[in-house]
Amino acid sequence: MGDKLGIYIHIPFCRSKCDYCDFYSLSGREGRMDHYQKALLAHLRETAPLTQGIPVDSVYFGGGTPSFYGAKRLKELLATLHKLFQIEKDAEITVECNPDSVDLRALCTLRKAGVNRLSLGMQSAQAEELAAIHRIHTPQQTDQAAGLARKAKFNNLSLDLIYGLPGQTMDSWKATVEHALSLIPQHLSCYGLKVEEGTPLARRVAEGEVLPDDDQQADLYLWTVGRLARAGYPQYEISNFAKPGFESRHNLRYWFTRPYIGFGPGAHSDFGGRRYSFVRDLDAYIDGVLHGGNVIDSSELIPQRERCGEYLMLRLRTAQGIDGVEYRRNYFMDFAPLEARLEQFAAQGWVERSPEGRWHFTPKGFLVSNQLIGDLLDRQEQASWEDLIVRPERGPRP
């Protein structure tokens, strides 16, 4: 995957906006779908020449709700991608779906168009928990959607679940996980509920609604890691679990800092040594692409050495973790100060060192990973400044 490319296409339309959602997505804007399709196709044509000679091994349609956008439009986008980009024959092509917006005909259309992985937003198997966050599907629709996916010959199904929901208990969460396992997915994403500023859920909490606290979420998380490991879904990233060979290739690009290009409002890219994002505004994006306006929201060039912080932040999210030799070779930095701290973390049961010498968090460590990574970043910055002071005549290493 080193020199290969991933493509992300953001579909910002939803039938209904969930109370916890902080992603750029809109309900009630179906009238703009055809205009948006025209803009996306134009943006793909404009960008493709920059990627000539670079094979694409993952395509991800996220949202919003891509399945709500319609299989016909997604099929057209995929045909354009295959025409303009060097899509590998075995590329992982994922579409996010909600259980209320799929049917057999649409799924068969997507499968024939080349989609080979579905990510289904199950979230919970409890009707009252779904209603509490304004998810408009039912548990029965989740079961039906999973069954339809099998009928359409999808053999790579991922289910999204959320723990820490309003009114959720350990028993109800266990029931949700067991129900998810009964649908025989190849992949599970289990996210702890976060209260994002500006969302309806944040307003509810400000008005006094009580959610499962951090300790309760920790108990739910640790039980989940153990249960899924026993069921044959080892953890490969903080929130992701998969049967061997079914890890999300596209998501791993982010954690392994491999190149990807995003399209659509709010989409991010990391390509050609530059990180950039597009405006979080549907109308501004459409108008900018079709009429030559500016659609860039932010852009920065990231020198290789400055990516050493990203290496720590992102690789430590994965079960693979970090390696001293890799760190020194890629970033010309001394790993010894970090290794000394990692050994202290290991004494607390937060990290482990594999037989191959890679350091990775334990489930207990993942729970406090933000603090631990912050500590390592501070030590990394200190080591970098000391390096500059020791070698003032040479300046930073290349």
KAVENDA-V170569 format. One record per residue. N is the residue number from 0. SS is DSSP state (H for helix, E for strand, - for the rest). NEAR is the number of other ideal C-beta (glycine too) atoms within 12 Angstrom. Layout:
# KAVENDA-V170569
N SS NEAR
N SS NEAR
This chain:
# KAVENDA-V170569
0 - 26
1 - 13
2 - 15
3 - 31
4 E 38
5 E 45
6 E 46
7 E 38
8 E 47
9 E 39
10 E 43
11 - 42
12 E 40
13 E 35
14 - 29
15 - 26
16 - 29
17 - 35
18 - 31
19 - 36
20 - 33
21 - 20
22 - 28
23 - 30
24 - 34
25 E 33
26 E 21
27 - 16
28 - 27
29 H 24
30 H 13
31 H 26
32 H 29
33 H 19
34 H 23
35 H 38
36 H 30
37 H 23
38 H 35
39 H 44
40 H 29
41 H 26
42 H 34
43 H 34
44 H 22
45 H 21
46 H 33
47 H 26
48 H 13
49 H 20
50 H 28
51 - 13
52 - 13
53 - 27
54 E 23
55 E 42
56 E 29
57 E 38
58 E 43
59 E 44
60 E 45
61 E 41
62 E 39
63 - 39
64 - 41
65 H 43
66 H 41
67 H 38
68 H 42
69 - 30
70 H 30
71 H 19
72 H 32
73 H 44
74 H 29
75 H 25
76 H 43
77 H 37
78 H 21
79 H 30
80 H 39
81 H 24
82 H 15
83 H 27
84 - 35
85 E 23
86 E 32
87 E 24
88 E 13
89 E 16
90 E 29
91 E 37
92 E 41
93 E 40
94 E 50
95 E 43
96 E 47
97 - 39
98 H 39
99 H 27
100 H 34
101 - 43
102 - 24
103 H 20
104 H 17
105 H 31
106 H 35
107 H 21
108 H 25
109 H 40
110 H 30
111 H 19
112 H 28
113 - 29
114 - 41
115 - 35
116 E 36
117 E 44
118 E 45
119 E 44
120 E 46
121 E 46
122 E 45
123 - 42
124 - 36
125 - 33
126 H 23
127 H 20
128 H 36
129 H 36
130 H 21
131 H 28
132 - 34
133 - 24
134 - 37
135 - 24
136 - 37
137 - 23
138 H 29
139 H 17
140 H 28
141 H 37
142 H 23
143 H 25
144 H 36
145 H 36
146 H 23
147 H 30
148 H 40
149 H 24
150 H 20
151 - 30
152 - 18
153 - 35
154 - 21
155 - 33
156 E 40
157 E 43
158 E 43
159 E 35
160 E 48
161 E 43
162 E 41
163 - 39
164 - 39
165 - 30
166 - 23
167 - 35
168 - 22
169 H 23
170 H 16
171 H 30
172 H 36
173 H 25
174 H 23
175 H 39
176 H 37
177 H 22
178 H 28
179 H 41
180 H 28
181 H 19
182 - 31
183 - 25
184 - 39
185 - 35
186 E 44
187 E 45
188 E 37
189 E 42
190 E 28
191 E 32
192 - 38
193 - 23
194 - 29
195 - 17
196 - 13
197 - 13
198 - 23
199 H 24
200 H 29
201 H 20
202 H 16
203 H 19
204 H 23
205 H 15
206 - 10
207 - 8
208 - 19
209 - 15
210 - 30
211 - 29
212 - 16
213 H 19
214 H 13
215 H 24
216 H 28
217 H 23
218 H 26
219 H 36
220 H 37
221 H 26
222 H 25
223 H 40
224 H 34
225 H 21
226 H 30
227 H 33
228 H 21
229 H 16
230 - 22
231 - 20
232 - 33
233 E 26
234 E 35
235 E 33
236 E 34
237 - 34
238 - 33
239 E 38
240 E 40
241 E 34
242 - 25
243 - 13
244 - 16
245 - 30
246 - 33
247 - 38
248 H 36
249 H 41
250 H 36
251 H 31
252 H 35
253 H 31
254 H 33
255 - 34
256 - 33
257 - 29
258 - 33
259 E 37
260 E 41
261 E 39
262 E 44
263 - 48
264 - 39
265 - 31
266 - 41
267 E 32
268 E 37
269 E 29
270 E 32
271 - 18
272 - 18
273 E 19
274 E 27
275 E 26
276 E 28
277 E 36
278 - 28
279 - 24
280 - 25
281 H 36
282 H 23
283 H 25
284 H 37
285 H 31
286 H 22
287 H 24
288 H 34
289 H 22
290 H 16
291 - 11
292 - 17
293 - 17
294 - 36
295 E 23
296 E 24
297 E 18
298 E 20
299 E 17
300 E 15
301 - 22
302 - 18
303 H 20
304 H 23
305 H 22
306 H 27
307 H 36
308 H 30
309 H 29
310 H 37
311 H 39
312 H 24
313 H 28
314 H 36
315 - 42
316 - 32
317 E 34
318 - 32
319 - 26
320 - 41
321 E 44
322 - 27
323 H 26
324 H 16
325 H 23
326 H 34
327 H 20
328 H 14
329 H 25
330 H 33
331 - 22
332 - 37
333 - 22
334 - 31
335 H 18
336 H 26
337 H 39
338 H 28
339 H 19
340 H 29
341 H 37
342 H 19
343 H 19
344 H 31
345 H 23
346 H 14
347 - 20
348 - 17
349 - 30
350 E 34
351 E 25
352 E 22
353 - 17
354 - 7
355 - 15
356 - 19
357 - 25
358 E 38
359 E 34
360 E 39
361 - 29
362 H 32
363 H 22
364 H 35
365 H 36
366 H 26
367 - 24
368 H 33
369 H 20
370 H 18
371 H 35
372 H 34
373 H 18
374 H 27
375 H 39
376 H 26
377 H 19
378 H 29
379 H 36
380 H 21
381 H 19
382 H 30
383 H 26
384 H 17
385 H 18
386 H 24
387 H 18
388 H 14
389 H 15
390 - 14
391 - 11
392 - 8
393 - 12
394 - 12
395 - 22
396 - 19
397 - 9
